[in-house]
């Protein structure tokens, strides 16, 4: 049982302070990893052949290992910050009652949170006085019971949160210890290995994929990305993870384009512009596809669509391509600002760049065959509210 003295001796605010220090140290580590990656990419730009490919693969492996450590440290910091703030709130509320409200009300409390009211002296002068004293005593007991319920609730909340924090932090520290000893992480589970071996597939339903994704360790997620480097384009993954893995793929394709890889060298300008755009604050690269069309396709969100209060989609016209993304993202920013002025608390706008829409009548007609709900005759097309 959690006691008042235990809560009093705890200092949850130190958890919040530690979280901030840990996050700062992790930022330093992440910047050093990024600098190392930049140095490797610079070297590989003038290095060709099998040895260069092997060095690139090893550099990617080291980058992912650094990500394992960094992501786990971020999780640990978030746990300390979140649970520390929650515990501090319970502690502050409890001590406000125990040290302030109870003495003012003339009530006593023991270490386990049991509150007792003072016993009034017997009033024997008259029956009326006895009745009045009894009513006052009853009111005091009721007052004490109300305080006791509040105190017991806060003690239980503090104890439950303390246990949850210990379990969650211990789990992440164990994972961090594993990554420290074996940066590639523990072996993937059989369910994930079957996917890597081609014996199974990732769920195609976005909800099922999301639920499955939540069970994976950072190492398992990275293994799946190495298996399918366009993993970040799948619906169902959190926007933060889609952005993370699509940025890795963008870095890979940009480096290969700069090195003259014939599969992507003609798309260097588009890839470079996408890279510059997602470097802006609060941008999420939700889709990157340089293979399926004549020009690269990209979907970039301004604001996190997973946590947004409102989400809008912006699809530019037929002349759009990633190389013109600055203009399109400016429009997305204006759409977001207008949504905020209209009352949206935290909106997000997703811009689809480089889609290849129909530019000829015959192309449109072929597309209509696959959309039976679209009116066939000219003049019937209309915009309807969803």
Buried (B, 14 or more C-beta within 10 A) or exposed (E): EBBBEBBBEBEBBEBBEBBEEBBEEBEEBBEEBEEBBEEBBEEBBEBEEEEBEEBBEEBBBBBBBBBBBBBBBBBBBBBBBBBBBBBBBBBEBBBEBBEEEBEEBEBEBEEBBEBEBEEEEEBEEEEEEEEEBEEEBEEBBEBBEEBBEBBBBBBBBBBEBBEEBEEBBEEBEEBBEBBEEEBBBEEBEEEBBEBBEEEEEBBEEEEEBBEBBEEBBBBBBBBBBBBBBBBBBBEBBBBEBBBBBBBBBBBBBBBBBBBEBEEBEEBBEBBBBBBEBBEEEEBBBBBBBBEEEEBBBBBBBBBBBBEBEBBBBBEBEEEBBBBBBEEBBEEBBEBBEEBBEEEBEEBBBBBBBBBEEEEEEEEEEEEBEEEEEEEEEEEEEEEEEE
